[in-house]
Amino acid sequence: MKQLEIGQLILQKLKEEERSQAWLAKKMGRHRGYVMHLLEKNDIYVNDLTEISKILNYNFLELYASRVNEELSAK
C-alpha cells in the first residue's frame, strides 16, 4: 500500500481553509520552521497530528485508522 503523504494532506486542508503555515504554527504555539519541517515529512508524531486535527477541525488520524483497517481486512 502506498504511504500516506500526511504533510501534503495537511497543506491541502490549509489551502482549502485559506490558512497559512504561519497561522498553523501560531495556533500550535510553535515556530513556523517547526511546522514547515513537519509538513515536509511523510510521518508525524501522533500528538502533533491530534493537535492539527483539532485546529483544522478534520480528523487526520482517521486516515491512518482506515488504512490499518483495510490492511487487516486483506489478511
C-alpha positions in Angstrom: 0.0 0.0 0.0 1.2 3.5 -0.8 2.4 5.6 2.1 0.2 8.4 3.3 1.6 11.8 2.4 0.2 13.4 5.6 2.2 16.6 5.2 0.7 17.2 1.7 -2.8 16.4 3.0 -2.4 18.9 5.8 -1.2 21.5 3.3 -4.2 20.8 1.1 -6.6 21.3 4.1 -4.8 24.6 5.0 -5.3 25.8 1.4 -9.0 24.8 1.4 -9.4 26.8 4.6 -7.3 29.7 3.2 -4.9 29.4 6.1 -1.1 29.6 6.1 1.6 27.5 7.7 2.4 30.6 9.8 -1.2 30.6 11.0 -1.0 26.9 11.9 2.3 27.5 13.7 0.8 30.3 15.8 -2.2 28.2 16.7 0.1 25.3 17.8 2.4 27.7 19.7 5.3 26.6 17.6 7.8 28.3 15.3 7.0 28.4 11.6 10.1 26.4 10.8 8.9 23.6 13.0 5.6 23.4 11.2 7.3 23.6 7.8 9.6 20.7 8.8 6.5 18.7 10.0 4.7 19.2 6.7 7.7 18.1 4.6 7.8 14.7 6.1 5.6 11.7 5.4 5.3 10.8 9.1 4.3 12.9 12.1 4.0 12.5 15.8 0.5 11.5 17.0 0.4 14.4 19.4 1.1 16.9 16.7 -1.4 15.2 14.3 -4.0 15.3 17.0 -3.4 19.0 17.7 -3.5 19.8 14.0 -6.7 17.8 13.6 -8.3 19.9 16.4 -7.1 23.2 14.9 -8.3 22.4 11.4 -11.4 20.5 12.6 -10.5 17.5 10.5 -9.6 14.0 11.8 -6.4 13.2 10.1 -5.9 10.3 12.5 -8.9 8.6 10.8 -7.0 8.4 7.6 -4.4 6.2 9.3 -7.1 4.1 11.0 -8.9 3.5 7.7 -5.6 2.2 6.2 -4.9 -0.1 9.1 -8.5 -1.5 8.9 -8.0 -2.1 5.1 -4.8 -3.9 5.7 -6.2 -6.0 8.5 -9.2 -6.9 6.3 -6.9 -8.0 3.5 -5.3 -10.7 5.7 
